Amino acid sequence: MRNVIRLSSEELARLDLLRFNGGVSPYPENDTTIASAFTRRNADYYREYVEKTKFMNGGAVLDLGCGIGNWSLFLAECNERVIGIDRNAGCVNLARNMASDLGVKNLEFLCADLTNLTMQLPNGQFDYVWLWSVLQYVERGAAMREISRLLKKGGKLFVGMYNSTGIMLEHIVNGLKKGSLDPTGLWAIRGLENGPLGDGNPNYGDLASIEKLCDRYGFRLVQAAASDCLDLRMPDGINHGVKAEMRFDAFVRTVEFVAEKR
């Protein structure tokens, strides 16, 4: 652990993130991302990171769709170099200023579209890619091709994404409860129409289709599991003693997987 985050858990939770972006939130009104950032102890974030990415240690990491950089900071604790990329300029500004304020030296941020990074980043320069709750919002085919281009052979990818019977269905049901489908519900319907192997935007994944998705883009699936259950420290990569907490009714809301570039 590189110990680049010098704040205690309590200090981190009380951090005024908006001051790193001139007091302005980079997210739409009523978005809870800023309010929910760093609400757990440092050790809990670090433990979750290690459970999912036991392999992601000591190399060059690309954090795609990094948002305000909250996971980028923990990636930087364990790796030599981390680049966070987001298309939201306000998020990038906040993340860059926060990392500078915290004294993190091995972390940089770029404002760019993750589906087309040819001008910013050359081929095969990363050991790992971290993709937390981003893939469903972009053109998946273009994103997966870029990830393959940027990773070294044998490089590994971690993805957390929406499940069809989880968040996608939840958005639809929540809209119907209000009497009509809102934009989010319509977005989810478009994703479901594409199916689990549809590579458009929006998209989703399920445990039955992830291996085919990986194979399509030259990756070998290492492990896939419901959120909360993926733990690469376990012999088979799954903590069977954990009951997935991220549920919508009886359905797992999100799924996670690790893949290796062939």
C-alpha positions in Angstrom: 0.0 0.0 0.0 1.6 3.3 -1.1 -0.1 5.4 1.6 -0.6 8.3 -0.7 -3.9 9.2 0.9 -2.8 11.1 4.0 -6.3 11.8 5.4 -8.0 9.7 8.0 -11.3 8.0 7.1 -13.1 10.6 9.0 -11.3 13.5 7.3 -11.9 11.9 3.9 -15.6 11.6 4.6 -15.8 15.3 5.6 -13.8 16.5 2.5 -15.5 19.4 0.8 -15.2 18.0 -2.8 -17.0 20.9 -4.4 -14.2 23.3 -3.4 -12.0 21.4 -6.0 -14.3 22.6 -8.7 -15.0 26.1 -7.7 -18.0 25.2 -5.5 -19.9 23.8 -8.5 -21.1 20.2 -8.8 -20.1 18.6 -12.1 -23.3 16.4 -11.9 -27.0 17.3 -12.6 -29.2 18.5 -9.9 -30.3 15.8 -7.4 -27.4 13.5 -8.3 -26.0 11.8 -5.2 -22.5 11.0 -6.4 -20.8 13.8 -4.5 -22.8 13.2 -1.3 -22.1 9.5 -1.3 -18.3 9.7 -2.1 -16.0 8.5 0.6 -18.7 7.6 3.0 -16.8 4.4 4.1 -13.5 3.9 5.9 -10.3 3.9 3.8 -9.7 0.3 4.8 -13.1 -0.7 3.4 -12.4 0.8 0.0 -9.0 -0.8 -0.1 -10.4 -4.2 0.9 -13.0 -4.1 -1.8 -10.5 -3.0 -4.4 -8.2 -6.0 -3.5 -11.0 -8.5 -3.4 -11.9 -7.6 -7.0 -8.5 -7.0 -8.4 -5.9 -9.1 -6.6 -3.9 -9.0 -9.8 -3.9 -5.2 -10.1 -0.6 -4.3 -8.3 2.5 -2.5 -9.4 1.7 -1.6 -13.0 0.2 1.1 -15.2 -3.6 1.4 -14.7 -6.2 3.2 -16.8 -9.4 4.2 -14.9 -12.0 4.7 -17.6 -15.0 6.8 -16.7 -13.2 7.8 -13.6 -15.8 10.5 -12.5 -14.4 12.5 -9.6 -11.5 10.1 -9.2 -12.6 8.4 -6.0 -11.4 5.0 -7.2 -8.4 6.5 -9.0 -6.9 7.4 -5.6 -7.1 3.8 -4.4 -5.7 2.5 -7.6 -2.8 4.9 -7.2 -2.0 3.4 -3.8 -1.0 0.1 -5.3 0.3 0.9 -8.8 3.2 2.9 -10.3 1.1 5.0 -12.7 -2.6 5.7 -13.0 -4.5 7.7 -15.6 -8.1 8.6 -15.0 -10.3 9.5 -18.0 -13.7 11.0 -18.1 -15.7 13.0 -20.6 -17.1 15.3 -18.0 -14.8 18.3 -17.7 -16.0 19.3 -14.3 -15.3 15.8 -12.9 -11.8 15.9 -14.4 -11.1 19.3 -12.9 -12.4 18.2 -9.5 -10.4 14.9 -9.6 -7.2 16.6 -10.7 -7.4 19.3 -8.1 -8.2 16.8 -5.3 -5.3 14.5 -6.2 -3.0 17.5 -6.2 -4.3 18.7 -2.8 -3.8 15.2 -1.4 -0.3 15.0 -2.7 -0.8 12.1 -5.0 2.1 12.2 -7.5 1.5 9.1 -9.7 -2.0 10.0 -10.8 -3.1 12.2 -13.8 -6.4 12.9 -15.4 -7.6 13.5 -19.0 -10.9 14.8 -20.4 -11.7 12.6 -23.3 -14.3 10.1 -24.7 -13.2 6.6 -23.7 -14.4 5.1 -27.0 -11.8 7.1 -29.0 -8.5 7.7 -27.3 -6.1 7.2 -30.2 -4.9 10.8 -30.1 -4.2 10.8 -26.4 -2.8 7.3 -25.7 -0.7 4.9 -27.8 -1.2 1.2 -28.1 -0.4 -1.4 -25.4 0.8 0.9 -22.6 -1.4 -0.3 -19.8 -1.2 -3.4 -17.6 -4.7 -3.0 -16.2 -8.0 -1.3 -16.9 -10.6 -0.4 -14.3 -14.2 0.2 -15.6 -16.6 0.7 -12.7 -20.3 1.2 -13.6 -19.4 2.9 -17.0 -19.7 0.3 -19.8 -23.6 0.4 -19.9 -23.5 4.2 -20.8 -21.2 4.0 -23.8 -21.0 2.4 -27.2 -19.8 -1.0 -25.8 -18.2 -2.3 -29.0 -16.1 0.9 -29.5 -15.1 0.9 -25.8 -14.1 -2.8 -25.8 -12.0 -2.3 -28.9 -10.2 0.7 -27.3 -9.6 -1.2 -24.1 -8.1 -4.1 -26.1 -5.9 -1.7 -28.0 -4.6 0.0 -24.9 -3.9 -3.1 -22.8 -0.7 -5.1 -23.1 -1.0 -8.7 -24.0 -1.9 -10.5 -20.8 -3.2 -7.3 -19.4 -6.4 -7.5 -17.2 -9.7 -5.7 -17.2 -12.1 -5.3 -14.3 -15.7 -4.4 -15.2 -18.7 -3.7 -13.0 -21.9 -3.3 -15.0 -25.7 -3.3 -15.0 -27.6 -6.6 -15.0 -30.8 -6.9 -17.1 -33.1 -8.2 -14.3 -31.4 -5.7 -11.9 -30.9 -2.0 -12.4 -32.3 -2.1 -16.0 -35.6 -3.6 -14.9 -35.6 -1.5 -11.7 -35.5 1.7 -13.8 -38.5 0.5 -15.8 -40.6 -0.5 -12.8 -39.8 2.7 -11.0 -41.0 4.7 -13.9 -44.2 2.7 -14.3 -45.0 3.3 -10.6 -45.1 7.0 -11.3 -47.7 6.4 -14.0 -45.5 6.6 -17.1 -42.0 5.8 -18.2 -39.5 8.6 -17.5 -36.4 9.1 -19.7 -34.4 6.7 -17.5 -37.0 4.0 -18.0 -37.0 4.5 -21.7 -33.2 4.3 -21.7 -33.4 1.0 -20.0 -36.0 -0.4 -22.5 -33.7 0.5 -25.3 -30.9 -1.4 -23.6 -33.0 -4.5 -23.1 -34.1 -4.4 -26.7 -30.5 -4.7 -27.7 -30.1 -7.9 -25.7 -27.1 -8.9 -23.5 -24.7 -9.1 -26.5 -25.9 -5.9 -28.1 -22.9 -3.5 -28.4 -24.8 -0.2 -28.6 -25.6 2.5 -26.0 -27.2 1.6 -23.6 -26.2 -2.0 -23.0 -26.1 -4.5 -20.1 -24.5 -7.8 -19.2 -25.6 -10.9 -17.5 -23.6 -13.9 -16.1 -24.7 -16.1 -18.9 -23.4 -13.9 -21.7 -20.2 -12.3 -20.3 -17.9 -15.1 -21.6 -19.1 -14.6 -25.1 -18.7 -10.8 -24.8 -15.1 -11.2 -23.7 -14.3 -13.7 -26.5 -15.7 -11.4 -29.1 -13.1 -8.8 -28.3 -10.1 -11.0 -27.7 -10.3 -11.5 -24.0 -10.3 -14.6 -21.8 -12.9 -14.5 -19.0 -11.1 -15.0 -15.7 -14.1 -14.8 -13.4 -17.6 -13.3 -13.2 -20.0 -13.0 -10.3 -22.8 -11.0 -8.8 -21.7 -7.7 -7.2 -20.3 -8.2 -3.7 -19.5 -11.9 -4.4 -16.5 -11.4 -6.7 -13.4 -12.0 -4.6 -10.2 -13.0 -6.4 -8.5 -13.9 -3.1 -10.8 -17.0 -3.0 -9.8 -20.3 -4.8 -12.5 -20.0 -7.4 -12.7 -16.2 -7.4 -16.1 -16.1 -5.6 -16.9 -15.6 -2.0 -19.8 -18.0 -1.6 -20.4 -16.9 2.0 -21.5 -13.4 0.9 -25.0 -12.8 -0.1 -25.2 -10.1 -2.8 -26.6 -7.0 -1.2 -27.1 -5.0 -4.4 -30.5 -6.4 -5.3 -33.7 -5.2 -6.8 -36.5 -7.4 -5.4 -35.1 -10.9 -6.0 -32.7 -9.9 -8.7 -29.0 -9.1 -8.5 -28.7 -5.4 -9.7 -25.2 -5.5 -11.1 -22.6 -8.0 -12.1 -18.8 -7.9 -12.2 -16.1 -9.7 -14.2 -12.4 -9.9 -14.7 -10.9 -10.7 -18.2 -7.4 -11.1 -19.6 -6.3 -9.9 -23.0 -5.2 -12.8 -25.2 
